[in-house]
Amino acid sequence: MFQPMVLSLFLYFPEDKSEYIPAAITLLIFIIGALLTMRIIISVSKREAQKAKELEDQLKNQQTPQRNS
């Protein structure tokens, strides 16, 4: 008995379906923004991983001659 009353506060289904258009546009903008952000984070992460690998290789090359001498 209490549950339908509480749910009716949060559920709203408009008769005029054109009210969904602003929500759909906003959702689309946020999805595009999330995808772009994800792509940027992935590309920066790849660059940082490449820099870390180069630094690791450089450190390995510096340590190798010192061990042999």
C-alpha positions as CSV (number, residue, x, y, z in Angstrom):
1,M,0.0,0.0,0.0
2,F,2.8,2.4,0.8
3,Q,5.0,1.3,-2.1
4,P,2.7,2.5,-5.0
5,M,2.4,5.9,-3.3
6,V,6.2,6.2,-3.0
7,L,6.9,5.0,-6.5
8,S,4.3,7.4,-8.0
9,L,6.4,10.3,-6.7
10,F,9.4,9.2,-8.9
11,L,7.7,7.8,-11.9
12,Y,6.4,10.2,-14.5
13,F,5.3,9.1,-18.0
14,P,4.1,12.1,-20.0
15,E,1.2,11.9,-22.3
16,D,3.0,14.2,-24.8
17,K,6.0,12.1,-26.0
18,S,7.8,15.2,-27.2
19,E,8.9,15.8,-23.5
20,Y,11.3,12.9,-24.0
21,I,13.3,14.8,-26.6
22,P,15.3,17.0,-24.2
23,A,16.1,14.0,-22.0
24,A,17.3,12.0,-25.0
25,I,19.5,14.9,-26.2
26,T,21.0,15.3,-22.7
27,L,21.6,11.6,-22.5
28,L,23.3,11.6,-25.9
29,I,25.5,14.5,-25.0
30,F,26.6,12.7,-21.8
31,I,27.2,9.4,-23.6
32,I,29.4,11.2,-26.2
33,G,31.2,13.0,-23.5
34,A,31.8,9.8,-21.6
35,L,33.1,8.0,-24.7
36,L,35.5,10.9,-25.6
37,T,36.8,11.0,-22.0
38,M,37.4,7.2,-22.1
39,R,39.3,7.5,-25.4
40,I,41.4,10.3,-24.0
41,I,42.2,8.4,-20.9
42,I,43.1,5.3,-22.9
43,S,45.4,7.3,-25.2
44,V,47.2,9.0,-22.4
45,S,47.6,5.7,-20.6
46,K,49.2,4.1,-23.6
47,R,51.6,7.1,-23.9
48,E,52.5,6.8,-20.3
49,A,53.0,3.0,-20.6
50,Q,55.3,3.6,-23.6
51,K,57.3,6.2,-21.6
52,A,57.6,3.8,-18.7
53,K,58.7,1.0,-21.0
54,E,61.4,3.2,-22.5
55,L,62.6,4.3,-19.1
56,E,62.7,0.7,-18.0
57,D,64.7,-0.3,-21.0
58,Q,67.1,2.6,-20.5
59,L,67.6,1.7,-16.9
60,K,68.2,-2.0,-17.8
61,N,70.8,-0.9,-20.4
62,Q,72.6,1.3,-17.9
63,Q,72.7,-1.5,-15.3
64,T,73.9,-4.3,-17.7
65,P,77.5,-2.9,-18.3
66,Q,78.0,-2.2,-14.6
67,R,77.4,-5.9,-13.7
68,N,79.9,-7.2,-16.2
69,S,82.8,-4.9,-15.1
